[in-house]
Structures are given as C-alpha cells and as structure tokens.
C-alpha cells in the first residue's frame, strides 16, 4: 500500500503551525516557526522523508503547499518570508482539523472557481510539480529576506537612518533634513512633497535601529512633535508592539509605522529609482524563477 498523508492530518499540521505562530506573538520567519513546530507534530517516518528528486522534506512541503489555502481562507498572511496569523486564523484554531482543512480548501476553490479544479485529498509518495514549486519559491523568498534583514541589522544606526532618507527620496519626496549624530530632538528626518517645502504635509520621521520593539510611549512622543498638518513616520528595525501599532492608528494626527519587512518591501519596489548613494548602502539584484501557485 502506498503511504499517504490524510486530509485530516494535513489540517492538524496546519493548525499546530498556526497555534505556535499565535503563541510566539503572531508573526515569525518560517524557518524559525518550523523549527518550533516540528517537535509538536509527532511526525512518522513517512512524513519525515525527503522527496527523491528535490530533497525537500515531505512534512515541510505539505505546510508550504497548503498554506495557500489558509491565505485564501483569511487565516494567514505572508510578507517577505514572514508568516502572520490573522484574527480569523486564531478563531479557526477552534475547528476540528477536518473542518479546518475543508474550509481552507473550499475557500481556495472559490477563489479558483474560474478554472477547473479537483480537491486534493492526499499527497502521495510521488512528489508533484506544484508542491516542489511552492516549496522552492517560499524557501527562496525566505532566504533572500533573511539575508537582507541580517545585512541591515549589522548596519550602523546612522547608515540605517540614511537608508530611510534614500528610500524617501526614491519615493519622490524631498529630504530637507537628516539629523547628524547626537541628540535629534525626536525627529531624525524631515521631508516634503516639493523641493521648497511649500506643499503640505511636512513629514517628520523617527528612526530606531535596534532589536527591541518600539513601544506606545515612543509613538506618543512622536505624535507630540507633530504640528498642524504634519504627518509622522516611525521606522523601527526591531518592529513594534501590538499596543504601539494600535496607538498609532488611533492618533489624531497620522502616524505610519514601518517595520523592517515593510521597509525592505518598499526598497524592492522603488529600487529602480534609488540613487547610487542609496544602492551603495543596500545593493540588491533581481532574480527570476518559476512562478508558484498564485497567492494574491
């Protein structure tokens, strides 16, 4: 008899993965997440095997492949190699594994309704092109993101501040001021929509380059520095606490929060317009590979 992984077991694997994601704060790099999940899955020898041609581990490929169903069901989001559980995903942890995977697959089929599709009940011993392609894609994205993040983390704080200024310039803003090393009064960068600064809003940027997450009090301090039609941007390479993000959303003056993943996403999006001085700080190159199953 050919070994197989049942649909209910796939649902169980995904639920355990999302539950662990929730337990560690709701967001994580996939490689870190899988390392924490593996001991909790009670994997059998078949699930631990690698595919003969690609060398990918079967249980990891299952999670890669069926994560697309979770995205379409609204249980999961992905951003630059990071997985993020949604409120719907937290609620879905209360479902039975069978109902969880059935709901996720149905949402995927609804999204794919314009094309003929048949439900995949199992993943058999023979590796499929879609599973391998999805796994290769996600691992490539995660590795690239991880290398970029590590490069930025090693960057000096003043170079990181200049990196943010270069991004704003590439986005079409006119940077009027970059605070020199030393006390900055809470504002590291000031930018405008036009060269003379005659068009509102004025943009005040606070930049924090550290491993710790920015907290509520720091968001409030930036808000206190905004005047009239100013808008604030808070860039934190260590990210933000959930409370800090919520505080920024409800402030009377607009404050945009930018963590490292979002900064890298913008850098990639506007890289063609980044000046050579900016590219020297964070040089990237474009790679093309076979497209995976659609996620968007």
Phi, psi and omega in degrees: 000136179285129178294152181206164175248121183289160178297322179297321178294323177297318177298320178296316179302314182293319179296318178297321179296313180292325178296318178293322176300316176299317185294332182261018172112358174096350180212140180195155168296142184297319182296325176290320181295313182296326177297327179279331184282323189309313181295342184267355186269347183050056186291141175268169184303322179297317181293333180277346182296160174255151175292139188298316186281314187267332184083004179285144180285134189299311185295324178293321178295324176301313181294317176304309188295313184276355174297335178296320175299320180295324177295314181294334177277354180083013181276338192214148171232155177231142179209110175053047179083000177256141173256139184228122178279141180263167174303324177295325178294321177297316179297323183292345177293343179277349179286161169289155178305321180295316179292325180300306183289327178296316178296315182296316180293324179294320178297321178296317179295323177299318179294325184265017190297338180286350180239146177295135181211147175237141182298139176268111183278324185216162166251117183271182188297323179289128179289145179256155182299321182293319180297313181296317182296317180295317180296316180298318180297311184293322179292323178294316179298315183294318180295316179297314180297318181297318180294319178295315179299315180297321178298316181291320180301328180278351181289143176295155186296326181286324175295323177297320177298318177294325177300317178297319179296320178295323177296314179299320178297316179297331180280356176103005178272159180252110182279116183265338186205132169237121184298134176287166176306139182119190180298135183240001180072013177096348179241121183265328183220140172237132181223159181228167178277343179225162186299330183266354180072027183269349183253128177284154006266163167273137184253123177249127187243129172255130183240126176237122180243096185194172180277335181288147177283144176290142186250173184305313184301325180290323175296318179296323179295319176296318179302323180292344180267353182275136181237147175047245184260024175296150168237152182246145171235125179249113180255124181225113180293339178270359181085195185224149170289158178300322179296323180294320179295316179297321179297318179297323182293328186261003179295151180290329175255145186292128172231123178261133179258133182230109176271183186294320180298318180290322177299314180296320178300316177294320180299319177293319183295321185254014188300326181296336181256002177290137178292163180299327178295328177284317179297332177293331178285318182218084182281134178234162172223153183264135176239146176243138175212169185301131184291143179273190170301142181297137178248339187268000000 
